[in-house]
């Protein structure tokens, strides 16, 4: 088991790191510098987080020289500490979001180590992942994009994001990414018999370094032509080119939505943390066994910071286990994607999405 050694007298830091740390890491906490050398020698920690001013920084320099794979994170550091380029330095911790920044750093390092190991075998199981919500405004499109983006980033896999939220005018995803709405699914609808050529001419963001995106048509009249036959032909086609296919579903329950779910390996259900969503989920039709799903994942997302119910209360009302919670982020603490040299309006929720991918999507 890997170890995090935390040196801090701040109760808020110790409590919250205990709460948010990755499950595969043990946490050891000390308060005084005099115990540091002893604990370094005894536990050989993979991560050392220092939240006090050290009188003798040579202890850490010596430890990192002997254990070059270890990571040292210094909080509210003195300028003299910055002499070692291997140290990660952070400003003073003021709130829980700052603490989450520390956990994000550790999680990112751990994920990169795990993925490097997995990639050495070049094994990626193909998956179709549908993202659904019981009502609009749950953050479904943001979460869909995050899933597709980080599957691409973590695995360097071939990923396609399909937006099936049909409406008149530009789609939310197109607006968030600040990209053109053309090309889109309209070309495939009219020319689907051309197969790969029709697909390639329908895709936007066709860059080898990016995920591919398939946007909906600009009109409902054209979208209505996209029927079950076209859906199945599209999925059969793209399965020949992509490791992961992420489908952002509309918040309805039409035959098209049902068929997309039936074609999926995983269904991710996004709910707001309120009683209305919990009650709707309690009557959810996808609980029965008529669907071929291998994996159902329920997520609570709180994009508006309104009065919420707890995860336990939500589960009690909905009779549906919640596997992941996404908290409210104040605007000053929001990070937005820079995508193709543009700042988008898509919030980056890397920490939560990496948990989702590692726990529930990757085998």
Steps between C-alpha positions, in 0.01 A plus 500: 500500500633844407536764771430873529692662786333828606673745732244753622341651807197618303196287589310604188779371277539169684125433509438581135801317362383198695161539331614561141822300466511219240386167642822323407711727725543487878539824694748558783478833687761668722506851646865569584816522293702300754313184401550550127824307447374205704173474304675538166732211585223281644226547239692601186197705386422549133362849572618747764275803564659769716275767654744639757815710469797263526819606671700237314404453137796266437294210637263525206780556249676187622179298493412597144854420385475150647139453382478683166151361426356665813315833478539788747227766519580815697221729622560864592868441434802718567690624196801292600299181456466566131865408442399141426319485161346165594282663768144606417421830670152633581360811663341503843196277539187708563208273414391153393556575132868567572518166677339336198779654291750293698295186449468579129879515472541164674214340304645623171843354582343170605280483192792570268700223666211256470425591141866474397497148640177412320613657174810281499261216415301702243172352621192722480157340510258677269206658678189697414408736787165680503441800726138569596304726733139508612470874436691784339757716676679221686840560342469194276678654200786628716545156655477327160777719361718448810465122472592499131785749551665312784460159336696650212755664729552210742509214251599681180210302354280577202191667644182625333245722676154487337255776595140383448334799667289601202364856488458792263819704483848437634547236767612567856822308435584710196433819701711379795793408275464823299523304178304497176185286481592388149588226409255293700283189494295648215755385241496144630118491500492593131797286392523212747527243219846645425619354831842624618503793258166625637627463855824689439317789334262524797764527774625821658832548685674245281846533657711193587568647843132564580194291548258506207158662539180434307252787548123484438332661196395864521128429461247268660360421154835355396555333838169317465648313204752336733315179576587161654644369174737796471597476867591134467689555176694787661595299809602199291718727289675695777575182696754427228695819575467588870593344834240704688171642374336746742138589423346812652131400505198732507291508820207318341395137474443448129574185301825660386616562857399149603687344208815702572493373858450143378808536281708627795730318739458765771223744587590804711195666658542861612268639770475820697516440878134577566187304591338547159785327322510229767128432456534488121789258529295277731263443204784462253417257221863392451504306826343197337692229322367571152810710430829336410710738708807364673549805718263764650668795672303765690660841557381792713603834353444834675567775242278767660577478874134494595365329810580132461425168660776271616628205301350261758159668480512499119577129496222428749238680288624383159595147609797545269866497614696820434855418391641852461423852624610818319494806729414859424795712388501875558591696189841602632584134556380378161751389240397504135643290220731652248408307190670549164662825619171645628367534852167322504202528731529134602597462867792267562404248772807282460517365855147359498519372142826317563332326794211404274727367227734306727232347724211434267598524133845344468505123558 
